[in-house]
């Protein structure tokens, strides 16, 4: 329950409940005072965009302007159509959004939906599973399955407190995955003249992040390890800065220069966004380590490591100073929990 009680902003800004360690309620509410920085599930309208033949991303219709302005938006995902059926990437938060997603699929094809990949356990990426036909096979990492099965009721209860009682959360029920990937696992799926690779590359934002690669169209669905185009920053919600950086570097080596990236919360982008994220993480590690070498306290480090060149994200004061710097400090000091 500790991680549930410590994070309200994430519910408001991204629609997920995850561990955020040092973030306290007072900081959360100060960060979320501006209504332009949050999204409400009952107001989100999804749209689709074809990234290549048979490969579609799905994203909020207000994402283009907000992403450029550094304002958080609702969840992105997508679907891939082959001759034999459809694979869905992330099922959204509730009935309303899952139904929109299914409608966007049906506007393109009547082929059966055969798979759903949940890129993480976050509710806005996985809670819509129950609204798809029972015969659809759900693909998750083992850690995602474990978290959802053990925390689902508490997550939904907590989310209802902050999202509100009118967001369709009271009917949510967990649905077990059919196919589980272990650490470093890869799953190749042939949809019929459309190949898909689901892969676990390591700890990214959570232990169970999965990446979905459509090699023929050179499209990578990342989920939250890539939140959105710059100026959005990586979120070290569960810490593990060193592992997260290594995983993103591994991802970068896999992608050709002309790869297209579908992030967790925004419009399509490219490998320059991944390069921006890696520059941020490398600079974060360097500057936090320098502060530790000067024997600065955690509080003084958070005040000192400003990294002005990465400002522009509207949640920068919270994501960078109150979360990322603190998580990095604790990890490099050997105090990570």
Rosetta blueprint (number, residue, H / E / L):
1 X L
2 X H
3 X H
4 X H
5 X H
6 X L
7 X L
8 X L
9 X H
10 X H
11 X H
12 X H
13 X H
14 X L
15 X L
16 X L
17 X L
18 X L
19 X L
20 X L
21 X L
22 X L
23 X L
24 X L
25 X H
26 X H
27 X H
28 X H
29 X H
30 X H
31 X H
32 X L
33 X L
34 X L
35 X H
36 X H
37 X H
38 X L
39 X L
40 X L
41 X H
42 X H
43 X H
44 X L
45 X L
46 X E
47 X E
48 X E
49 X E
50 X E
51 X E
52 X E
53 X L
54 X L
55 X E
56 X E
57 X E
58 X E
59 X E
60 X E
61 X L
62 X L
63 X H
64 X H
65 X H
66 X H
67 X H
68 X H
69 X L
70 X L
71 X L
72 X L
73 X L
74 X L
75 X L
76 X L
77 X E
78 X E
79 X E
80 X E
81 X E
82 X L
83 X L
84 X L
85 X L
86 X E
87 X E
88 X E
89 X E
90 X L
91 X L
92 X L
93 X L
94 X L
95 X H
96 X H
97 X H
98 X H
99 X H
100 X H
101 X H
102 X H
103 X H
104 X H
105 X H
106 X H
107 X L
108 X L
109 X L
110 X L
111 X L
112 X L
113 X E
114 X E
115 X E
116 X E
117 X E
118 X L
119 X L
120 X L
121 X L
122 X L
123 X H
124 X H
125 X H
126 X H
127 X H
128 X H
129 X H
130 X H
131 X H
132 X L
133 X L
134 X L
135 X L
136 X L
137 X E
138 X E
139 X E
140 X E
141 X E
142 X H
143 X H
144 X H
145 X H
146 X H
147 X H
148 X H
149 X H
150 X H
151 X H
152 X H
153 X H
154 X H
155 X H
156 X H
157 X H
158 X H
159 X H
160 X H
161 X H
162 X H
163 X H
164 X L
165 X L
166 X L
167 X L
168 X L
169 X L
170 X L
171 X L
172 X L
173 X L
174 X L
175 X L
176 X L
177 X L
178 X L
179 X E
180 X E
181 X E
182 X L
183 X L
184 X L
185 X L
186 X E
187 X E
188 X E
189 X E
190 X E
191 X L
192 X L
193 X L
194 X L
195 X E
196 X E
197 X E
198 X E
199 X E
200 X L
201 X L
202 X L
203 X L
204 X L
205 X L
206 X L
207 X L
208 X L
209 X L
210 X L
211 X E
212 X E
213 X E
214 X E
215 X L
216 X L
217 X L
218 X L
219 X E
220 X E
221 X E
222 X E
223 X E
224 X L
225 X L
226 X L
227 X L
228 X L
229 X L
230 X L
231 X L
232 X L
233 X L
234 X L
235 X L
236 X L
237 X L
238 X L
239 X L
240 X L
241 X H
242 X H
243 X H
244 X H
245 X H
246 X H
247 X H
248 X H
249 X H
250 X H
251 X H
252 X H
253 X H
254 X H
255 X L
256 X L
257 X L
258 X L
259 X L
260 X E
261 X E
262 X E
263 X E
264 X L
265 X L
266 X L
267 X L
268 X L
269 X E
270 X E
271 X H
272 X H
273 X H
274 X H
275 X H
276 X H
277 X H
278 X H
279 X H
280 X H
281 X H
282 X H
283 X H
284 X H
285 X H
286 X H
287 X H
288 X H
289 X H
290 X H
291 X H
292 X H
293 X H
294 X L
295 X L
296 X L
297 X L
298 X H
299 X H
300 X H
301 X H
302 X H
303 X H
304 X H
305 X L
306 X L
307 X L
308 X H
309 X H
310 X H
311 X L
312 X L
313 X L
314 X L
315 X L
316 X H
317 X H
318 X H
319 X H
320 X H
321 X H
322 X H
323 X H
324 X H
325 X H
326 X H
327 X H
328 X H
329 X H
330 X H
331 X H
332 X H
333 X L
334 X L
335 X L
336 X L
337 X L
